[in-house]
């Protein structure tokens, strides 16, 4: 699943988020959109788990900031 999290002009620590998220999902991907306004995360975690991961890295994220994007899976990998 892909999640978009509004940064609200905060600069999340991408390395810390990725390291913490890797403890749960070693295939997760973390990046910022080009303008830095949205943190993008691709992972199988739930929204609640994702918020907990972000809070463990020192970023207090509210559920209203997290948007789960519709799946774009083609099914080709059977995943």
Helices and strands as residue ranges (DSSP letters): E 2-6, H 14-22, E 29-32, E 38-42, H 47-56, G 63-65, E 66-68
